[in-house]
Amino acid sequence: MTTLLETDLKQIKNLGIAPEKIREQIEVFKRGIPFVNLVAAATTGDGIERYEEAEKQHYISLYEASRENLDLLKFVPASGAATRMFKALFEFLNGYDPEKETVNAYVNRTKDQVIRTFFVGVEKFPFYQEVMEEMEKRYPDYIKLPYDHQKYIFVKLLLSEDGFDFGSFPKGLLPFHRYKTRPSTAFEEHLYEAALYSSSKGKARLHFTISEDHLKKFEEEFKAIRESVEEKTGVKFDISFSFQKPATDTIAVTPDDDPFRLQSGALLFRPGGHGALIENLNDQDADLIFIKNIDNVVVYKFKHEMAEYKKMLAGKLLELREQTYAYSKLLDESVPDEATIEEIKQFLSEKLNVRIKSDVNKYKEIYQIEFLKEKLDAPIRVCGMVQNEGEPGGGPFWIKDEDGNISLQIIESAQIDQKNKFQGQILNAATHFNPVDIVCSVKNYKGEKYDLMNYVDHKQAFITHKTKEGKELKALELPGLWNGGMAFWNTVFVEVSLITFNPAKTVVDLLKQPHQVRAL
């Protein structure tokens, strides 16, 4: 049993964490977290649905017919800083001396293709014009400098604290796109998107989960663009923000699984990863909730095509929800006959991907009904999946738990034992990956909101290895928001177009076509 000091207990109390939870987390480190057991990759026809154009339009129409009577919300995880986007540029500043080598020599020496691409397309970046204007103010003789010096100064002005300091920006407030008169941020693009597919009765609600340090910046940005966006879209916006709760932080431990202590003697707690946001999502109330990451946006000319797929997913969800509600109500109000029980089993199996073990058919009728009620009584999510083109991230798989239950899940590569030949073969057979394109229903047929915390698989947490103050540590990340955080939801995967997946993980991703107003 881990002994906690009085000062530890005070620190834990201030975070709002129960001491028992800390001890449980330390035990998790000691036990380790087993890899998931993959059964098969979800593919088209076996876990992933693919719709022809007529079916797509059917679901869009279904959604549009119901839209004005629905309370809609767009939920956007947006706490990430832009630091990682500029990783290669920070390394360039630290490792390049224009007095000693050319930029080409640096690229050849480091094999850093991001730097090569950055300078080839530099004039196409949304911030290029503003940086150049500032450059000319600060360095009137800039144009007379050697070409490689100019490049170095450009990057320095872009990232330095006394310059644009873009590396410290929240990713959502970084210039992402360049229109005729000015650049726009990812935050602004999400508003335009919401007007197209998640607005109702002329209003759009959006909720952003952000770092508390960035709240003022987001509020100022909304104030600056609100009138213009509302005028152009004809939609009024209701924007709210929340922060990852301190009580979702997790304790760090040493390699020997003892609590990690800072030089001050205090315990080290770390954010629990995006899985902590299930609590923020649980605080929201809406009929349908669209979930999409902050950096996954497109310029306006691609928005209508992208929005069609969002509407298609929403229409599919409404169809599933209507039938789920009807069966749930029927089971609550009457005793179904054998034919109806079989009909519900078939719906669960064929439409909601619930794998029903054969021994369920051996249950007495009353227990079969209870089983069906339990399976129907859960949040529903319809998730877009795009064809795999080698992008990093999670994917759709069938997995088996320790009780032999098989379910459809979004699994990250870190959850898979890639040293296991069989598991590695399944991973390599994956045809699709997860773009985080989700539409959710979080209420039962009575209109009562589910407590989403009851549908988390806590066994799908992650242990990662980090360093702090020069010492190694182990960190615990909570089950991912759309991974173990939604493990016990009813899940449907639908293939969507690649146009729906355009994240900016590095700065040069902004040179890709969906982020360019004019073709490159």
C-alpha positions as CSV (number, residue, x, y, z in Angstrom):
1,M,0.0,0.0,0.0
2,T,1.4,3.4,-1.0
3,T,1.8,5.8,1.9
4,L,0.7,9.4,1.3
5,L,2.1,12.2,3.4
6,E,0.0,14.9,4.9
7,T,1.3,17.4,2.4
8,D,0.3,14.9,-0.4
9,L,-3.2,14.6,0.9
10,K,-3.5,18.4,1.0
11,Q,-2.3,18.6,-2.6
12,I,-4.7,15.9,-3.7
13,K,-7.6,17.6,-2.0
14,N,-6.9,20.9,-3.7
15,L,-7.1,19.1,-7.1
16,G,-10.4,17.5,-6.1
17,I,-9.1,14.0,-6.4
18,A,-10.0,11.2,-3.8
19,P,-6.9,9.6,-2.2
20,E,-8.4,6.2,-3.1
21,K,-8.2,7.1,-6.7
22,I,-4.5,7.9,-6.5
23,R,-3.9,4.5,-4.9
24,E,-5.9,2.8,-7.6
25,Q,-3.9,4.6,-10.3
26,I,-0.6,3.5,-8.7
27,E,-1.9,-0.1,-8.6
28,V,-2.7,0.2,-12.4
29,F,1.0,1.1,-12.9
30,K,2.1,-1.9,-10.9
31,R,-0.2,-4.3,-12.7
32,G,0.3,-2.8,-16.1
33,I,-2.4,-2.4,-18.8
34,P,-2.9,-5.4,-21.1
35,F,-3.1,-4.8,-24.8
36,V,-6.5,-5.1,-26.5
37,N,-7.3,-8.4,-28.2
38,L,-8.0,-7.7,-31.8
39,V,-10.3,-10.2,-33.6
40,A,-10.3,-8.5,-37.0
41,A,-10.0,-5.1,-38.7
42,A,-13.4,-3.6,-39.4
43,T,-13.8,-3.4,-43.2
44,T,-16.5,-2.5,-45.7
45,G,-19.3,-5.0,-45.2
46,D,-17.9,-6.2,-41.9
47,G,-18.2,-3.3,-39.5
48,I,-18.1,-0.4,-41.9
49,E,-21.0,0.7,-44.0
50,R,-20.6,2.3,-47.4
51,Y,-23.4,4.2,-49.1
52,E,-24.1,4.9,-52.8
53,E,-25.1,8.4,-53.8
54,A,-28.8,7.6,-53.5
55,E,-28.4,6.3,-50.0
56,K,-26.3,9.3,-49.0
57,Q,-28.9,11.7,-50.2
58,H,-31.6,9.7,-48.4
59,Y,-29.8,10.2,-45.1
60,I,-29.1,13.9,-45.8
61,S,-32.8,14.4,-46.5
62,L,-33.8,12.5,-43.4
63,Y,-31.6,14.8,-41.3
64,E,-32.7,18.0,-43.0
65,A,-36.4,17.1,-42.4
66,S,-35.8,16.8,-38.7
67,R,-33.1,19.4,-38.2
68,E,-35.3,22.4,-37.2
69,N,-36.8,20.4,-34.4
70,L,-33.5,19.3,-32.9
71,D,-31.3,20.9,-30.3
72,L,-27.9,20.6,-31.9
73,L,-24.4,21.1,-30.6
74,K,-20.9,21.0,-32.1
75,F,-18.2,19.8,-29.6
76,V,-14.6,20.7,-30.5
77,P,-11.6,19.5,-28.5
78,A,-9.3,22.6,-28.9
79,S,-6.9,22.6,-26.0
80,G,-3.8,21.8,-28.1
81,A,-1.0,24.4,-28.5
82,A,0.5,25.0,-31.9
83,T,4.0,24.1,-30.6
84,R,4.1,20.6,-32.3
85,M,3.1,22.2,-35.6
86,F,6.4,24.1,-35.5
87,K,8.6,21.4,-34.1
88,A,10.8,21.3,-37.2
89,L,11.1,25.1,-37.3
90,F,12.2,25.3,-33.7
91,E,14.8,22.7,-34.4
92,F,15.9,24.8,-37.4
93,L,16.4,27.8,-35.2
94,N,18.4,25.9,-32.7
95,G,20.5,24.0,-35.2
96,Y,21.1,26.3,-38.1
97,D,23.7,29.0,-38.4
98,P,23.4,31.1,-41.7
99,E,27.0,32.1,-41.2
100,K,28.2,28.5,-41.5
101,E,26.0,26.8,-44.0
102,T,23.1,27.2,-46.5
103,V,19.6,26.1,-45.9
104,N,20.0,23.4,-48.5
105,A,23.1,22.1,-46.7
106,Y,21.1,22.1,-43.4
107,V,18.3,20.0,-45.1
108,N,20.8,17.6,-46.6
109,R,22.6,17.2,-43.2
110,T,19.4,16.7,-41.1
111,K,17.2,15.1,-43.8
112,D,14.4,17.4,-42.6
113,Q,12.0,17.5,-45.5
114,V,9.6,19.7,-43.5
115,I,12.1,22.6,-43.7
116,R,12.6,22.0,-47.4
117,T,8.8,22.0,-48.1
118,F,8.3,25.0,-45.8
119,F,10.6,27.3,-47.8
120,V,9.4,26.0,-51.2
121,G,5.8,27.0,-50.3
122,V,6.5,29.8,-47.9
123,E,4.5,32.4,-49.9
124,K,1.4,30.2,-49.7
125,F,1.2,30.2,-45.9
126,P,-1.7,32.3,-44.5
127,F,0.7,34.2,-42.3
128,Y,3.3,35.1,-45.0
129,Q,2.0,38.5,-45.8
130,E,1.8,39.7,-42.2
131,V,5.3,38.3,-41.3
132,M,6.8,40.0,-44.4
133,E,5.2,43.4,-43.5
134,E,6.6,43.1,-40.0
135,M,10.0,42.0,-41.4
136,E,10.2,45.2,-43.5
137,K,9.5,47.4,-40.5
138,R,12.1,45.7,-38.3
139,Y,14.7,45.2,-40.9
140,P,14.5,47.9,-43.6
141,D,17.6,46.5,-45.3
142,Y,16.2,42.9,-45.2
143,I,16.2,42.6,-49.0
144,K,19.9,43.2,-49.1
145,L,20.7,40.3,-46.8
146,P,21.9,37.0,-48.2
147,Y,19.1,34.7,-49.1
148,D,19.8,32.1,-46.3
149,H,19.9,34.9,-43.7
150,Q,16.5,36.1,-44.9
151,K,15.1,32.6,-44.3
152,Y,16.5,32.4,-40.9
153,I,15.2,35.8,-39.9
154,F,11.7,34.9,-41.2
155,V,11.5,31.8,-39.0
156,K,12.9,33.7,-36.0
157,L,10.3,36.4,-36.4
158,L,7.5,33.8,-36.8
159,L,8.4,32.0,-33.6
160,S,10.2,34.3,-31.2
161,E,8.5,35.7,-28.2
162,D,9.1,39.3,-29.3
163,G,7.8,38.4,-32.8
164,F,4.6,36.5,-33.7
165,D,5.3,33.8,-31.1
166,F,3.1,31.4,-33.0
167,G,4.5,28.4,-31.2
168,S,2.7,29.4,-28.0
169,F,-0.6,30.0,-29.7
170,P,-3.5,27.7,-29.2
171,K,-3.8,25.8,-32.4
172,G,-7.4,27.0,-32.9
173,L,-6.2,30.7,-33.1
174,L,-3.4,30.2,-35.5
175,P,-3.9,31.6,-39.0
176,F,-4.9,28.6,-41.1
177,H,-6.3,30.0,-44.3
178,R,-5.7,33.1,-46.4
179,Y,-8.7,34.7,-48.1
180,K,-8.6,37.9,-50.2
181,T,-8.5,40.4,-47.4
182,R,-7.1,38.5,-44.4
183,P,-6.2,35.2,-42.9
184,S,-8.8,33.1,-40.9
185,T,-8.2,30.8,-37.9
186,A,-9.4,27.2,-37.4
187,F,-11.7,28.6,-34.7
188,E,-13.4,30.8,-37.3
189,E,-13.7,28.0,-39.9
190,H,-15.5,25.9,-37.3
191,L,-18.2,28.6,-37.1
192,Y,-18.8,28.6,-40.8
193,E,-19.0,24.8,-40.8
194,A,-21.5,24.8,-37.9
195,A,-23.7,27.2,-39.9
196,L,-23.9,24.6,-42.7
197,Y,-24.7,21.4,-40.8
198,S,-25.2,21.9,-37.0
199,S,-27.4,25.0,-36.9
200,S,-31.2,24.9,-36.2
201,K,-33.7,27.7,-36.3
202,G,-31.0,30.2,-37.3
203,K,-28.8,29.4,-34.3
204,A,-25.6,27.3,-33.9
205,R,-24.2,26.2,-30.6
206,L,-20.6,25.3,-30.3
207,H,-18.6,24.1,-27.3
208,F,-14.8,24.3,-27.3
209,T,-12.6,22.5,-24.7
210,I,-9.6,24.7,-24.3
211,S,-6.7,25.5,-22.0
212,E,-7.8,28.0,-19.3
213,D,-4.8,30.1,-20.1
214,H,-6.2,30.7,-23.6
215,L,-9.8,31.7,-22.6
216,K,-9.3,35.4,-23.0
217,K,-7.7,35.0,-26.5
218,F,-10.6,32.9,-27.7
219,E,-13.2,35.3,-26.3
220,E,-11.4,38.2,-28.0
221,E,-11.2,36.3,-31.3
222,F,-15.0,35.6,-31.2
223,K,-15.7,39.2,-30.4
224,A,-13.6,40.3,-33.4
225,I,-15.2,38.0,-35.9
226,R,-18.8,37.5,-34.6
227,E,-20.5,40.2,-36.5
228,S,-18.9,39.4,-39.8
229,V,-19.5,35.6,-39.6
230,E,-23.1,36.1,-38.4
231,E,-23.8,38.5,-41.3
232,K,-22.3,36.1,-43.9
233,T,-24.0,33.0,-42.6
234,G,-27.3,34.4,-41.4
235,V,-26.8,32.3,-38.3
236,K,-26.5,33.5,-34.6
237,F,-23.8,31.8,-32.6
238,D,-23.8,30.6,-29.0
239,I,-20.2,29.8,-28.0
240,S,-19.2,28.2,-24.7
241,F,-15.9,27.0,-23.4
242,S,-14.7,24.5,-20.7
243,F,-11.4,23.3,-19.4
244,Q,-10.0,19.9,-18.6
245,K,-10.9,19.4,-15.0
246,P,-8.0,19.2,-12.5
247,A,-9.7,16.2,-10.9
248,T,-9.0,14.2,-14.1
249,D,-5.3,14.7,-13.7
250,T,-3.4,11.5,-13.0
251,I,-0.4,10.8,-10.8
252,A,3.0,10.1,-12.3
253,V,5.3,7.4,-11.0
254,T,9.0,6.5,-11.1
255,P,10.1,3.5,-13.2
256,D,9.8,1.5,-9.9
257,D,6.1,2.6,-9.5
258,D,6.6,4.9,-6.6
259,P,4.9,8.3,-6.7
260,F,7.1,10.7,-8.7
261,R,8.2,13.7,-6.7
262,L,9.4,17.0,-8.0
263,Q,12.5,18.6,-6.5
264,S,10.2,20.6,-4.3
265,G,8.9,17.3,-2.8
266,A,5.4,17.8,-4.3
267,L,3.7,14.9,-6.2
268,L,3.7,15.3,-10.0
269,F,0.2,15.2,-11.6
270,R,-0.3,15.3,-15.4
271,P,-3.3,15.9,-17.6
272,G,-5.2,12.7,-18.3
273,G,-5.2,13.1,-22.1
274,H,-8.2,13.7,-24.3
275,G,-10.0,10.9,-22.5
276,A,-10.5,13.4,-19.6
277,L,-12.9,15.3,-21.9
278,I,-15.6,12.6,-21.5
279,E,-16.5,14.6,-18.4
280,N,-16.7,17.8,-20.4
281,L,-18.9,16.1,-23.0
282,N,-21.0,14.6,-20.2
283,D,-21.8,18.2,-19.0
284,Q,-23.4,19.1,-22.4
285,D,-27.0,18.7,-23.2
286,A,-28.3,18.4,-26.8
287,D,-30.3,16.0,-29.0
288,L,-27.4,15.5,-31.4
289,I,-23.8,16.3,-30.8
290,F,-21.2,16.6,-33.6
291,I,-17.6,16.0,-32.5
292,K,-14.6,17.2,-34.6
293,N,-11.1,18.2,-33.7
294,I,-10.0,21.9,-33.9
295,D,-7.4,21.4,-36.6
296,N,-9.6,19.5,-39.0
297,V,-11.0,22.2,-41.2
298,V,-11.1,23.2,-44.9
299,V,-11.3,26.4,-46.9
300,Y,-14.7,27.6,-47.8
301,K,-14.9,26.1,-51.3
302,F,-14.7,22.6,-49.8
303,K,-17.1,23.2,-46.9
304,H,-20.4,22.2,-48.7
305,E,-19.0,18.9,-49.8
306,M,-17.6,18.2,-46.3
307,A,-20.9,19.3,-44.7
308,E,-22.9,16.7,-46.8
309,Y,-21.1,13.9,-45.1
310,K,-21.8,15.3,-41.7
311,K,-25.5,15.5,-42.6
312,M,-25.4,11.9,-43.9
313,L,-24.0,10.6,-40.6
314,A,-26.6,12.6,-38.7
315,G,-29.4,11.2,-40.8
316,K,-28.1,7.6,-40.2
317,L,-28.0,8.3,-36.5
318,L,-31.6,9.6,-36.5
319,E,-32.8,6.4,-38.3
320,L,-31.0,4.2,-35.8
321,R,-32.2,6.2,-32.8
322,E,-35.8,6.1,-33.9
323,Q,-35.8,2.3,-34.1
324,T,-33.8,2.0,-30.9
325,Y,-36.3,4.3,-29.1
326,A,-39.3,2.3,-30.4
327,Y,-37.9,-1.0,-29.2
328,S,-36.9,0.4,-25.8
329,K,-40.4,1.8,-25.3
330,L,-42.0,-1.5,-26.4
331,L,-39.9,-3.5,-23.9
332,D,-40.7,-1.1,-21.1
333,E,-44.4,-1.2,-21.7
334,S,-45.2,-4.8,-22.8
335,V,-43.9,-8.3,-22.8
336,P,-42.9,-9.1,-26.4
337,D,-43.6,-12.3,-28.2
338,E,-40.8,-14.6,-29.4
339,A,-40.9,-13.1,-32.9
340,T,-40.4,-9.6,-31.6
341,I,-37.5,-10.7,-29.4
342,E,-35.9,-12.2,-32.5
343,E,-36.6,-9.1,-34.5
344,I,-34.9,-6.9,-31.8
345,K,-31.9,-9.3,-31.7
346,Q,-31.6,-9.0,-35.4
347,F,-31.7,-5.1,-35.2
348,L,-29.0,-5.1,-32.5
349,S,-26.8,-7.5,-34.5
350,E,-27.3,-6.1,-38.0
351,K,-27.8,-2.4,-37.4
352,L,-25.9,-1.7,-34.1
353,N,-23.1,-4.2,-34.5
354,V,-23.9,-5.9,-31.2
355,R,-22.4,-9.4,-31.3
356,I,-24.8,-11.5,-29.3
357,K,-23.2,-14.7,-27.8
358,S,-25.0,-17.9,-28.6
359,D,-25.7,-18.7,-24.9
360,V,-28.0,-15.7,-24.7
361,N,-30.6,-17.8,-26.7
362,K,-30.5,-20.3,-23.8
363,Y,-31.6,-17.7,-21.2
364,K,-35.2,-17.7,-20.0
365,E,-37.4,-15.2,-21.8
366,I,-37.4,-12.7,-19.0
367,Y,-33.6,-12.6,-18.9
368,Q,-33.4,-12.3,-22.7
369,I,-35.6,-9.3,-22.4
370,E,-33.4,-7.8,-19.7
371,F,-30.4,-8.4,-22.0
372,L,-32.1,-6.6,-24.9
373,K,-33.1,-3.7,-22.7
374,E,-29.5,-3.2,-21.5
375,K,-28.1,-3.3,-25.0
376,L,-30.6,-0.8,-26.4
377,D,-30.2,1.5,-23.4
378,A,-26.9,3.1,-24.3
379,P,-25.6,6.2,-26.1
380,I,-25.3,5.8,-29.9
381,R,-22.5,7.1,-32.0
382,V,-22.1,7.1,-35.8
383,C,-18.5,7.6,-36.8
384,G,-17.1,8.5,-40.2
385,M,-14.2,6.4,-41.3
386,V,-11.8,7.2,-44.2
387,Q,-9.8,4.9,-46.3
388,N,-6.3,4.3,-44.9
389,E,-3.6,6.3,-46.7
390,G,-0.9,5.8,-44.1
391,E,-2.0,8.6,-41.7
392,P,-1.2,8.1,-38.0
393,G,-4.0,7.6,-35.6
394,G,-6.5,5.0,-34.5
395,G,-8.7,2.8,-36.6
396,P,-11.8,0.6,-36.5
397,F,-11.4,-2.9,-35.2
398,W,-13.4,-5.8,-33.8
399,I,-12.0,-6.7,-30.3
400,K,-12.7,-9.4,-27.7
401,D,-12.7,-8.6,-24.0
402,E,-11.7,-11.0,-21.2
403,D,-15.3,-12.2,-20.9
404,G,-15.4,-13.2,-24.5
405,N,-17.6,-10.3,-25.6
406,I,-16.8,-9.0,-29.2
407,S,-17.4,-5.4,-29.9
408,L,-16.7,-2.7,-32.5
409,Q,-14.1,-0.1,-31.2
410,I,-11.8,2.7,-32.3
411,I,-8.3,1.4,-31.2
412,E,-5.0,3.3,-31.1
413,S,-1.8,1.6,-32.3
414,A,-0.4,2.0,-28.7
415,Q,-3.1,-0.3,-27.5
416,I,-2.0,-3.1,-29.8
417,D,0.7,-5.7,-29.1
418,Q,2.6,-5.2,-32.4
419,K,5.2,-7.8,-31.4
420,N,2.5,-10.4,-31.5
421,K,2.5,-11.7,-35.1
422,F,-1.3,-12.4,-35.3
423,Q,-2.2,-9.0,-33.8
424,G,0.3,-7.3,-36.1
425,Q,-1.3,-9.0,-39.1
426,I,-4.7,-7.7,-38.2
427,L,-3.3,-4.2,-37.7
428,N,-1.7,-4.3,-41.1
429,A,-4.9,-5.5,-42.7
430,A,-6.8,-2.4,-41.6
431,T,-8.4,-0.6,-44.6
432,H,-9.7,2.5,-42.7
433,F,-8.7,4.9,-40.0
434,N,-10.5,7.3,-37.6
435,P,-10.6,10.9,-38.6
436,V,-12.6,11.9,-35.4
437,D,-15.8,12.6,-37.3
438,I,-18.6,11.6,-34.9
439,V,-22.3,12.3,-34.4
440,C,-23.7,11.3,-31.0
441,S,-27.1,10.7,-29.4
442,V,-26.8,10.9,-25.6
443,K,-30.4,10.6,-24.4
444,N,-32.9,7.7,-24.0
445,Y,-36.3,7.6,-25.5
446,K,-37.8,9.4,-22.4
447,G,-35.4,12.4,-23.1
448,E,-33.3,11.6,-20.1
449,K,-29.6,12.2,-20.6
450,Y,-27.2,9.3,-20.1
451,D,-24.4,9.5,-17.5
452,L,-21.6,9.0,-20.0
453,M,-19.2,8.0,-17.2
454,N,-21.1,4.7,-16.9
455,Y,-20.0,3.7,-20.5
456,V,-16.2,4.1,-20.1
457,D,-14.0,1.0,-20.3
458,H,-11.3,2.0,-17.7
459,K,-9.2,-1.0,-18.8
460,Q,-8.4,0.9,-22.0
461,A,-6.1,3.5,-20.4
462,F,-2.6,4.1,-21.6
463,I,0.8,4.1,-19.8
464,T,3.4,6.3,-21.5
465,H,7.0,7.1,-20.7
466,K,8.1,10.7,-20.1
467,T,10.8,12.7,-18.4
468,K,10.6,15.6,-15.9
469,E,13.5,17.5,-14.3
470,G,15.9,15.2,-16.1
471,K,14.3,12.0,-14.6
472,E,12.3,9.3,-16.2
473,L,8.7,8.7,-15.2
474,K,5.6,6.8,-16.2
475,A,2.4,8.7,-16.9
476,L,-1.2,7.4,-17.1
477,E,-3.5,8.6,-19.8
478,L,-7.2,8.0,-19.3
479,P,-9.1,5.9,-22.0
480,G,-9.3,8.1,-25.1
481,L,-12.4,10.1,-25.6
482,W,-13.5,8.1,-28.7
483,N,-11.6,4.9,-27.7
484,G,-12.2,3.4,-24.3
485,G,-14.1,6.6,-23.3
486,M,-17.0,5.4,-25.6
487,A,-16.3,1.7,-25.4
488,F,-19.8,0.7,-24.2
489,W,-21.7,2.9,-26.6
490,N,-23.6,1.4,-29.5
491,T,-21.3,2.1,-32.4
492,V,-21.8,2.3,-36.2
493,F,-19.0,3.1,-38.7
494,V,-19.7,4.6,-42.1
495,E,-17.2,5.3,-44.8
496,V,-16.8,9.0,-45.6
497,S,-14.7,10.9,-48.2
498,L,-11.1,12.0,-47.5
499,I,-12.3,15.6,-47.9
500,T,-13.6,15.2,-44.3
501,F,-10.0,14.7,-42.9
502,N,-7.6,17.6,-43.2
503,P,-5.7,18.0,-39.9
504,A,-2.7,20.3,-39.6
505,K,-0.3,18.2,-37.6
506,T,2.7,20.1,-39.0
507,V,2.8,23.6,-40.4
508,V,3.4,22.3,-44.0
509,D,0.1,20.6,-43.8
510,L,-1.4,24.1,-44.4
511,L,0.0,23.8,-48.0
512,K,-2.3,21.0,-48.8
513,Q,-5.1,21.7,-51.3
514,P,-8.0,21.7,-48.7
515,H,-6.2,24.5,-46.8
516,Q,-5.5,26.6,-49.9
517,V,-8.0,29.1,-51.4
518,R,-6.2,29.1,-54.7
519,A,-4.8,25.9,-56.2
520,L,-1.1,25.4,-55.7
